Amino acid sequence: MNNTEYWKEVNDTAEYIIDYATASVEDETDEDAVEELINDSLLHETIDGHEWIIYTHNHLPILQYSDNAEYMADNIGGTEEALKQGIDNLHQALAFWAFYADVQESISTQLEQLEAA
């Protein structure tokens, strides 16, 4: 993985989540329902099941390229607890929240662009 691949995957994942949420709500034009589905479950579930989070060899590159490598420590906490379960668990948790935050920002940007169009 390199920086370009990372950000392409962030944006592609955000686009997938938006498309899935839009197709899943009853009224595709109901922006509030789309955002609610994304924020209530879809974003978390998608990141949790993403291959970059599942496979440990991707964790450090995520932290290297993410704009949100400190997101977990700054917003979530639990770094001590994750470390108690081993360094791999800590890396996974940090990578999860960094990728989560990057995708979340991309979703916000893409939704703003859709609203403006």
N, C-alpha and C positions, 0 to 999 in steps of 0.2 A: 504494500500500500504506500502511496505517496500522497502529498498534499492535494493534488488535483483529483485523484481517485477518491480521497476522503470526502471532499466537498461535493463531488458529483453524487456520491452515495447519500450524503446528507440531504441534498436537494431532491434526489430521486425518491428517497424514503418519505420525505415530506409530501411530495406530489402524490405518491401512492396512498398515503394516509388521507389526504384531502379527497382524492377520487373515491376511495372506499367509503369514507364517511358520507360524502355527497350521495352516493348510490344507495346507502343504507338507511337514510332518513326518508320519511314518508313524502315530505315536500322538499325537493332538491334545492329550492330557492330560499329555504328557511336557514339563513346563515347562523342564527343562534343555535338551532338544533344540530347543525353540522359541527360547530365549535364545541358544543356541549358533549357530543359523542367523542370527539377527538380528545378533549381534556379529561373526561370521566374515565375512559378506559382504553381507547384505541391507541393513543400515543404510547402509553406505558406497555401495553401488550405487544405492540409491534417492535419496540426497542428490546423488550425482554426476550423475544423470540428471534431477534436478528442474529445471523451467523457471526457477525463481528463481536457480539457480546457472548455468544455461546462458546466460541473457540478462543482460548487464552492467548494465542499468538497475536491476536489483533488488539489486545488491551493497551499495550504501551504505545503503539502507533496512534491509536485514537487519542490518547492523552498528549501525544506529541503535536498533532495537527489541530486539535480542538481549540476553539476560542474559549471554551468553558471547562478547562481541565480542573479548575478549583471549585466547580459548581457544588459538588457534594459537600466539601468541607465548609463552604460559605453558606449553603442553603439547607442542607439536609442533616448534616451531622452523621454520627454513627461510624466515623472512621476508626475509632478505637475498637468498637465492637467487631467491625469487619476485619481488622488486623488480628484480633484474637482468634479468628477462624482461619488465619493463614494469609500470607502475602498475596497468593493468587486470588483469594476472595476480595482482598482490599483492591487489587488492580481491577478486578471485574466490576466492583461497585463504583469505583472512580470512573472507569470507562463507560459504564452504563449511564451515569448521570451526566457525563460530559457529552456523550452522543445524544442523549435525551434532550439536553438544553440546546444543542446545535440544531437538531431537527425541529424542536419547538420554535426556535427563532426563524427558521426557514419557512415553517408553516405560517407563522404570523406575516412574514413578508409576502408569501405567495397569496394568502387570503386578502391582504391589502391590495395587491395588484389586481386580483380578480374583482374586487369591489370597485376599483377605479375604472375598470374596463367597461 
